[in-house]
Amino acid sequence: MGTNITDEKEKKMFIGVIWSCAAEVKILCTALLFLCSLLTIFQFFPSPLSFVSVSDLRKCVSAIPTSPPPPQPIQLDHDLQNGVIKRSFDPRGAAAYNFILMSAYRGGASTFAINGLSSKPLHVFGNPSYKCEYVPHNVTHANESIIVDGNKILPDWGYGRVYTTVVVNCTFPIPVGESGGKLVLRASTNGGGDTEDTHTDIMTVLDEGSRSVNFSIFNEPPKYDYLYCGSSLYGNLSPQRVREWIAYHVRMFGEKSHFVIHDAGGVHPEVMEVLRPWMDRGFVTLQDIRDEERFDGYYHNQFLVVNDCLHRYRFMAKWMFFFDVDEFIYVPKDSNLKSVVDSLSEYTQFTIEQRTMSNKLCLTEDEGKEYRKWGFEKLMYRDIKRGIRRDRKYAIQPRNVFATGVHLSQNFAGKTTHKTEGRITYYHYHGTISERNEPCRQLVNETNLKLDTTPYVMDTSMRDAAVAVKRFELKMIGSALQNTRQ
């Protein structure tokens, strides 16, 4: 009896408490109902009008720390019924990428070039293949997508490391893209790396808007007479050496020339100060390619870089030159660059002989005033050792070239010649571009000498050009670079 009375009192007390808080409970329930309704409605609003989107909520949830997934079970060896031990191989992680896209460009109304990197072992020991598809933006029965086999070119002569350079040529049977469309690459491993896994990566490599392609450019005269495609610049480069190089070659190549510089980490602020006046005058384009350092290719992926430059500017220049920033093109005083290339116009490619210069021997008469002279002005001794092979550099007529290399191209239509001695050469000051100290480390006073079994002869050809180059720089960009450091 007493227990029943007690229970009844507790019930009345609980009801009394709830009744006394009824207003607060109603407000709480109403607020929760309103919030849930609001979130439900907002997911149907356009994103600019949404205060809290579903994706935002997902981000909030994903930001909450979660424990890593449990490890996969080990694939154990086991005995077969015939008494043989079946051994297991348990793959984990990832190998080199199948394809790393850098760029894709038109080569005409029906042709394209795709430039990228791919796993070197995949190409050395496997047989990967490529297919190209052009998908019009407005697909109709009369305007359907077209698929063709891609022709792969490996232009780096086997020098690749983890990655090798790949140029994929896509040639369609008819002109494509007059009303816009997408170029799609299908890169297949064909069992390379794992014979049980033929993996295909599908990627859009080029997206062209309606009437965005200027088809007339493929037949128009080029904008430039000469265009320089530079290899990857890296390391702690000397601003003064870069200053000398660009002034010398702008003067030689003339007003209808352009220089494409690729920064792989070598264009630090002092080098940028040297390039800036020439960029402002329209002679230099600087491209930041530092992200290529993620992928281990030959010499900062320079084969990839020069092929991108080739196809990017293929229809903008009559001649393209490929050499380094410690190398100086030279033609005899009684000639000029135009007369040389005109005499070689029947060739798609010509190579250029090297003259190797000492990077430390200077004249005794320059003692005490070396710092006032430019590098190619004071380094006057040429290596004349016989019986050794010296690398050549080259120039091409790019419209006839499909892929290129560092020292020459092997993929082109037409003829090449190496017989250019006496007409054009280049002076190579090896290592000076990355030397931030005074290069004159040994002063001599002979016209001929031998140092460490290497014979040298005095060569004043470049020294004789120094005064004219300095005047040219002053005329073109003023005195902005007069205080440039080594």
VENJOVEN-V64670 format. One record per backbone hydrogen bond with DSSP energy under -1.0 kcal/mol. CO is the residue of the C=O (numbers start at 0). NH is the residue of the N-H. Records with the same first field share a line. If there is no record, write none. Layout:
CO = NH + NH
This chain:
0 = 4
1 = 5
2 = 6
3 = 7
4 = 8
5 = 9
6 = 10
7 = 11
8 = 12
9 = 13
10 = 14
11 = 15
12 = 16
13 = 17
14 = 18
15 = 19
16 = 20
18 = 21
20 = 24
21 = 25
22 = 26
23 = 27
24 = 28
25 = 29
26 = 30
27 = 31
28 = 32
29 = 33
30 = 34
31 = 35
32 = 36
33 = 37
34 = 38
35 = 39
36 = 40
37 = 41
38 = 42
40 = 43
41 = 44
45 = 48
46 = 49
52 = 56
53 = 57
54 = 58
55 = 59
56 = 60
57 = 61
58 = 62
60 = 63
77 = 85
79 = 82
83 = 79
85 = 77
96 = 118
99 = 116
102 = 114
104 = 112
108 = 175
109 = 171
110 = 106
111 = 169
112 = 104
113 = 167
114 = 101 + 102
115 = 165
116 = 99
117 = 163
118 = 122
119 = 123
120 = 124
128 = 187
129 = 149
130 = 185
131 = 147
132 = 183
133 = 145
134 = 181
142 = 139
145 = 133
147 = 131
150 = 168
152 = 166
155 = 158
161 = 119
162 = 160
163 = 117
165 = 115
166 = 152
167 = 113
168 = 150
169 = 111
176 = 179
179 = 136
180 = 207
181 = 134
182 = 204 + 205
183 = 132
184 = 202
185 = 130
186 = 200
187 = 128
188 = 191
193 = 196
196 = 198
198 = 188
200 = 186
202 = 184
205 = 182
207 = 180
208 = 211
212 = 214
213 = 216
214 = 217
215 = 218 + 219
223 = 317
224 = 318
225 = 257
226 = 320
227 = 259
232 = 263 + 265
234 = 236
237 = 241
238 = 242
239 = 243
240 = 244
241 = 245
242 = 246
243 = 247
244 = 248
245 = 249
246 = 250
247 = 251
248 = 252
249 = 253
255 = 224 + 225
257 = 227
258 = 284
259 = 229
260 = 286
261 = 232
262 = 288
265 = 267
267 = 271
268 = 272
270 = 274
271 = 275
274 = 278
275 = 279
276 = 280
277 = 282
278 = 281
282 = 258
284 = 260
286 = 262
288 = 291
289 = 292
290 = 293
291 = 294
294 = 296
295 = 161 + 162
297 = 301
300 = 304
301 = 305
302 = 306
303 = 307
304 = 308
305 = 309
306 = 310
307 = 311
308 = 312
312 = 315
315 = 223
318 = 226
319 = 395
320 = 228
321 = 393
323 = 326
325 = 428
327 = 426
329 = 424
331 = 334
335 = 339
336 = 340
337 = 341
338 = 342
341 = 344
343 = 346
347 = 396
348 = 416
349 = 394
351 = 392
352 = 425
354 = 427
355 = 382
359 = 440 + 441
361 = 443
362 = 365
363 = 366
365 = 368
368 = 371
369 = 372
373 = 377
374 = 378
377 = 379
379 = 458
380 = 357
381 = 456
392 = 351
393 = 321
394 = 349
395 = 319
396 = 399
397 = 400
399 = 412
410 = 401 + 402
414 = 347 + 348
416 = 350
417 = 419
419 = 422 + 423
424 = 329
425 = 354
426 = 327
427 = 356
428 = 431
431 = 434
432 = 237
438 = 440
441 = 361
443 = 363
446 = 457
448 = 455
450 = 453
453 = 450
454 = 383
455 = 448
456 = 381
459 = 463
461 = 464
462 = 465
464 = 468
465 = 469
466 = 470
467 = 471
468 = 472
469 = 473
470 = 474
471 = 475
472 = 476
473 = 477
478 = 481
480 = 483
484 = 239
